[in-house]
């Protein structure tokens, strides 16, 4: 992972995590299922409706990890 995260600051945590999937045109049902799985595993205690400027640097790293893993590399 890079030291400087490239988030879309005006989007919520959830929208930043699922953003890569929207680029591929993946259906909403699949996106929601993947997001639920990622949230349960990596984003416990982080409110997915918050904007990123309210998150700590450690939480931002978790969000960046979740965004990378939601694509199932």
Backbone torsions as a table, in degrees:
resi	resn	phi	psi	omega
1	UNK	NA	148.8	179.4
2	UNK	-83.5	156.3	178.8
3	UNK	-71.2	-34.4	-178.5
4	UNK	-104.8	115.1	-178.8
5	UNK	-81.8	144.7	179.4
6	UNK	-107.0	81.5	178.9
7	UNK	-96.3	161.7	169.9
8	UNK	-95.0	102.3	-168.9
9	UNK	-59.2	-31.1	-176.2
10	UNK	-87.1	0.8	176.7
11	UNK	-98.5	155.1	177.9
12	UNK	-72.2	171.6	177.2
13	UNK	-56.8	-49.0	-178.0
14	UNK	-59.0	-47.4	-178.3
15	UNK	-66.2	-31.4	175.2
16	UNK	-68.9	-36.6	179.9
17	UNK	-69.3	-43.4	-175.8
18	UNK	-87.1	-4.4	-177.9
19	UNK	-51.8	-46.6	-179.7
20	UNK	-59.0	-33.8	-179.5
21	UNK	-69.4	-33.1	178.9
22	UNK	-67.0	-27.3	177.9
23	UNK	-68.0	-27.8	180.0
24	UNK	-92.1	-3.0	178.5
25	UNK	71.1	31.0	180.0
26	UNK	-74.9	141.2	-176.4
27	UNK	-61.6	153.0	-175.5
28	UNK	-61.6	-37.6	-179.7
29	UNK	-63.1	-44.2	179.4
30	UNK	-67.5	-41.2	179.4
31	UNK	-60.9	-45.8	-179.4
32	UNK	-64.0	-39.3	178.7
33	UNK	-65.2	-43.9	178.7
34	UNK	-65.9	-40.1	179.8
35	UNK	-63.7	-41.3	179.3
36	UNK	-62.0	-43.9	-180.0
37	UNK	-63.2	-45.1	179.6
38	UNK	-66.1	-42.3	-178.6
39	UNK	-61.8	-44.2	-179.6
40	UNK	-63.8	-33.2	-174.7
41	UNK	-88.7	-38.7	-170.3
42	UNK	-120.3	-19.9	-172.1
43	UNK	-116.4	32.0	178.0
44	UNK	-65.0	133.7	178.9
45	UNK	85.0	-2.0	177.9
46	UNK	-106.3	124.3	179.3
47	UNK	-76.0	116.6	-174.8
48	UNK	-72.0	-9.7	177.6
49	UNK	-92.1	-7.4	178.8
50	UNK	-72.2	152.6	170.7
51	UNK	-81.0	157.2	-174.2
52	UNK	-67.8	-24.2	-178.1
53	UNK	-69.1	-11.5	178.0
54	UNK	-94.8	-0.2	-177.5
55	UNK	-97.2	148.8	177.2
56	UNK	-76.0	169.7	-179.2
57	UNK	-65.0	-35.2	176.9
58	UNK	-66.3	-39.9	177.0
59	UNK	-66.7	-37.2	177.8
60	UNK	-63.7	-35.4	176.6
61	UNK	-66.1	-39.0	176.2
62	UNK	-63.4	-41.4	179.9
63	UNK	-64.8	-41.5	177.8
64	UNK	-63.8	-39.9	176.7
65	UNK	-63.4	-44.6	179.0
66	UNK	-61.4	-41.5	179.6
67	UNK	-63.6	-37.3	178.4
68	UNK	-71.1	-41.1	-175.3
69	UNK	-78.4	-21.9	-179.2
70	UNK	-64.6	-21.4	179.2
71	UNK	-81.0	-6.8	-178.0
72	UNK	52.0	65.1	-176.5
73	UNK	-65.2	NA	NA
